[in-house]
């Protein structure tokens, strides 16, 4: 499931984010890398952008997506 967070507590990182782990997590959830640090889930009609290592934090081996830019495509409404 995908949830939007509109308020968050301060996240203290415990490890540097590995962008390969971000890619693996998103791939497992139906997202395809389109360019740089941008992803598309064609089934859901959701685009996630700007997922570089300063916008995805790692705390206790869990990824926290901070300041993610997201868009919806026409397919989102189907």
MDAnalysis code that builds the backbone (N, CA, C; Angstrom):
import MDAnalysis as mda
import numpy as np

u = mda.Universe.empty(234, n_residues=78, atom_resindex=np.repeat(np.arange(78), 3), trajectory=True)
u.add_TopologyAttr("name", ["N", "CA", "C"] * 78)
u.add_TopologyAttr("resid", np.arange(1, 79))
u.add_TopologyAttr("resname", ["UNK", "UNK", "UNK", "UNK", "UNK", "UNK", "UNK", "UNK", "UNK", "UNK", "UNK", "UNK", "UNK", "UNK", "UNK", "UNK", "UNK", "UNK", "UNK", "UNK", "UNK", "UNK", "UNK", "UNK", "UNK", "UNK", "UNK", "UNK", "UNK", "UNK", "UNK", "UNK", "UNK", "UNK", "UNK", "UNK", "UNK", "UNK", "UNK", "UNK", "UNK", "UNK", "UNK", "UNK", "UNK", "UNK", "UNK", "UNK", "UNK", "UNK", "UNK", "UNK", "UNK", "UNK", "UNK", "UNK", "UNK", "UNK", "UNK", "UNK", "UNK", "UNK", "UNK", "UNK", "UNK", "UNK", "UNK", "UNK", "UNK", "UNK", "UNK", "UNK", "UNK", "UNK", "UNK", "UNK", "UNK", "UNK"])
u.atoms.positions = np.array([
    [0.833, -1.178, 0.000],
    [0.000, 0.000, 0.000],
    [0.877, 1.240, 0.000],
    [0.338, 2.291, -0.511],
    [1.038, 3.567, -0.560],
    [0.235, 4.577, 0.240],
    [0.868, 5.233, 1.195],
    [0.214, 6.235, 2.027],
    [0.952, 7.554, 1.897],
    [0.212, 8.638, 1.901],
    [0.813, 9.970, 1.902],
    [0.954, 10.428, 3.346],
    [2.125, 10.928, 3.692],
    [2.359, 11.455, 5.029],
    [2.387, 12.968, 4.912],
    [1.561, 13.620, 5.679],
    [1.511, 15.077, 5.603],
    [2.184, 15.733, 6.798],
    [2.539, 14.927, 7.805],
    [3.257, 15.438, 8.966],
    [4.165, 14.322, 9.454],
    [5.372, 14.665, 9.877],
    [6.305, 13.638, 10.310],
    [7.132, 14.121, 11.484],
    [7.554, 13.171, 12.261],
    [8.534, 13.480, 13.308],
    [9.912, 13.524, 12.657],
    [10.840, 14.143, 13.293],
    [12.205, 14.205, 12.789],
    [12.778, 12.799, 12.684],
    [13.340, 12.437, 11.549],
    [13.917, 11.116, 11.335],
    [15.429, 11.205, 11.499],
    [15.948, 10.457, 12.446],
    [17.395, 10.396, 12.661],
    [17.907, 9.169, 11.920],
    [18.780, 9.392, 10.946],
    [19.271, 8.282, 10.133],
    [20.246, 7.419, 10.927],
    [20.240, 6.127, 10.618],
    [21.183, 5.198, 11.252],
    [22.156, 4.606, 10.233],
    [21.908, 4.884, 8.945],
    [22.794, 4.407, 7.881],
    [22.600, 5.285, 6.650],
    [23.629, 5.313, 5.820],
    [23.521, 6.018, 4.558],
    [22.575, 5.238, 3.639],
    [21.720, 5.938, 2.945],
    [20.755, 5.280, 2.062],
    [21.443, 4.721, 0.827],
    [21.173, 3.460, 0.553],
    [21.672, 2.780, -0.632],
    [20.584, 2.867, -1.700],
    [20.852, 3.585, -2.772],
    [19.844, 3.766, -3.816],
    [19.469, 2.459, -4.504],
    [20.334, 1.453, -4.434],
    [19.968, 0.127, -4.951],
    [18.867, -0.503, -4.100],
    [18.886, -0.244, -2.800],
    [17.823, -0.739, -1.922],
    [16.510, -0.015, -2.218],
    [16.601, 1.277, -2.483],
    [15.408, 2.049, -2.853],
    [14.820, 1.465, -4.137],
    [15.682, 1.237, -5.104],
    [15.217, 0.683, -6.387],
    [14.585, -0.700, -6.187],
    [15.220, -1.549, -5.376],
    [14.682, -2.881, -5.108],
    [13.327, -2.824, -4.430],
    [13.183, -1.941, -3.458],
    [11.911, -1.782, -2.756],
    [10.815, -1.346, -3.710],
    [11.125, -0.356, -4.530],
    [10.122, 0.154, -5.467],
    [9.797, -0.877, -6.548],
    [10.801, -1.601, -7.020],
    [10.575, -2.642, -8.028],
    [9.649, -3.724, -7.475],
    [9.881, -4.121, -6.235],
    [9.023, -5.131, -5.601],
    [7.582, -4.646, -5.481],
    [7.396, -3.345, -5.490],
    [6.064, -2.765, -5.351],
    [5.505, -2.258, -6.674],
    [6.062, -2.764, -7.790],
    [5.494, -2.491, -9.106],
    [5.957, -1.231, -9.803],
    [6.991, -0.572, -9.266],
    [7.507, 0.641, -9.889],
    [8.678, 0.310, -10.808],
    [8.758, 1.012, -11.910],
    [9.866, 0.880, -12.854],
    [10.651, 2.179, -12.860],
    [11.973, 2.067, -12.853],
    [12.817, 3.257, -12.926],
    [12.706, 3.835, -14.328],
    [12.413, 5.135, -14.414],
    [12.269, 5.769, -15.720],
    [13.500, 6.576, -16.100],
    [14.075, 7.282, -15.143],
    [15.308, 8.041, -15.357],
    [15.836, 8.498, -14.007],
    [17.104, 8.758, -13.930],
    [17.749, 9.238, -12.700],
    [17.150, 8.563, -11.472],
    [16.435, 9.312, -10.652],
    [15.825, 8.786, -9.435],
    [14.305, 8.914, -9.487],
    [13.747, 8.628, -10.652],
    [12.310, 8.740, -10.894],
    [11.744, 7.361, -11.221],
    [10.508, 7.124, -10.774],
    [9.879, 5.813, -10.925],
    [8.420, 5.959, -11.339],
    [7.918, 4.942, -12.031],
    [6.531, 4.902, -12.491],
    [5.940, 3.550, -12.153],
    [4.734, 3.561, -11.592],
    [3.969, 2.338, -11.435],
    [2.833, 2.418, -12.448],
    [2.970, 1.722, -13.583],
    [1.973, 1.844, -14.648],
    [0.610, 1.283, -14.260],
    [0.579, 0.304, -13.362],
    [-0.698, -0.262, -12.932],
    [-1.479, 0.697, -12.041],
    [-0.779, 1.388, -11.161],
    [-1.438, 2.343, -10.268],
    [-1.585, 3.731, -10.883],
    [-0.764, 4.018, -11.902],
    [-0.792, 5.351, -12.498],
    [-0.153, 6.402, -11.605],
    [0.932, 6.006, -10.910],
    [1.623, 6.914, -9.991],
    [3.069, 7.081, -10.430],
    [3.526, 8.322, -10.464],
    [4.915, 8.659, -10.766],
    [5.537, 9.224, -9.494],
    [6.704, 8.709, -9.103],
    [7.469, 9.229, -7.970],
    [8.773, 9.786, -8.504],
    [9.093, 11.005, -8.094],
    [10.327, 11.644, -8.577],
    [11.147, 12.193, -7.423],
    [12.411, 12.453, -7.716],
    [13.343, 13.101, -6.795],
    [13.715, 12.204, -5.615],
    [13.846, 10.898, -5.880],
    [14.141, 9.946, -4.817],
    [15.645, 9.713, -4.669],
    [16.389, 10.786, -4.503],
    [17.833, 10.650, -4.283],
    [18.106, 10.403, -2.808],
    [19.376, 10.172, -2.459],
    [19.722, 9.746, -1.102],
    [19.512, 10.796, -0.019],
    [19.174, 12.015, -0.369],
    [18.836, 13.013, 0.640],
    [17.325, 13.090, 0.857],
    [16.565, 12.475, -0.037],
    [15.106, 12.469, 0.087],
    [14.548, 11.110, 0.488],
    [15.405, 10.117, 0.573],
    [15.032, 8.812, 1.119],
    [16.043, 8.522, 2.219],
    [15.565, 8.496, 3.442],
    [16.441, 8.296, 4.592],
    [16.320, 6.868, 5.090],
    [17.388, 6.378, 5.740],
    [17.387, 5.031, 6.291],
    [17.543, 5.113, 7.802],
    [16.567, 4.511, 8.491],
    [16.616, 4.427, 9.952],
    [16.276, 2.990, 10.330],
    [17.207, 2.330, 11.000],
    [17.004, 0.950, 11.439],
    [16.555, 0.053, 10.291],
    [17.241, 0.181, 9.156],
    [17.013, -0.622, 7.946],
    [15.646, -0.381, 7.300],
    [14.981, 0.691, 7.671],
    [13.695, 1.038, 7.062],
    [13.861, 2.329, 6.266],
    [13.261, 2.347, 5.079],
    [13.359, 3.519, 4.216],
    [12.255, 4.513, 4.541],
    [12.624, 5.782, 4.642],
    [11.677, 6.874, 4.879],
    [11.757, 7.820, 3.688],
    [10.665, 7.938, 2.973],
    [10.609, 8.783, 1.777],
    [10.199, 10.190, 2.195],
    [11.150, 11.105, 2.076],
    [10.967, 12.482, 2.521],
    [10.984, 13.391, 1.292],
    [10.071, 14.302, 1.213],
    [10.052, 15.303, 0.145],
    [9.944, 14.669, -1.248],
    [9.186, 13.572, -1.331],
    [8.983, 12.901, -2.611],
    [8.010, 13.713, -3.464],
    [8.350, 13.890, -4.716],
    [7.459, 14.544, -5.669],
    [6.655, 13.443, -6.337],
    [5.323, 13.553, -6.302],
    [4.534, 12.512, -6.951],
    [3.456, 13.124, -7.829],
    [3.145, 12.378, -8.865],
    [2.131, 12.768, -9.840],
    [1.239, 11.568, -10.085],
    [0.045, 11.835, -10.551],
    [-0.826, 10.750, -10.970],
    [-1.068, 10.877, -12.470],
    [-1.188, 9.732, -13.115],
    [-1.450, 9.714, -14.548],
    [-2.936, 9.443, -14.770],
    [-3.363, 9.463, -15.992],
    [-4.750, 9.181, -16.340],
    [-5.152, 7.798, -15.824],
    [-4.223, 6.841, -15.864],
    [-4.516, 5.465, -15.439],
    [-4.883, 5.373, -13.962],
    [-4.479, 6.352, -13.163],
    [-4.816, 6.370, -11.748],
    [-6.330, 6.327, -11.549],
    [-7.054, 6.966, -12.439],
    [-8.504, 7.098, -12.311],
    [-9.274, 5.910, -12.863],
    [-8.584, 4.979, -13.507],
    [-9.288, 3.815, -14.085],
    [-9.562, 2.730, -13.063],
])
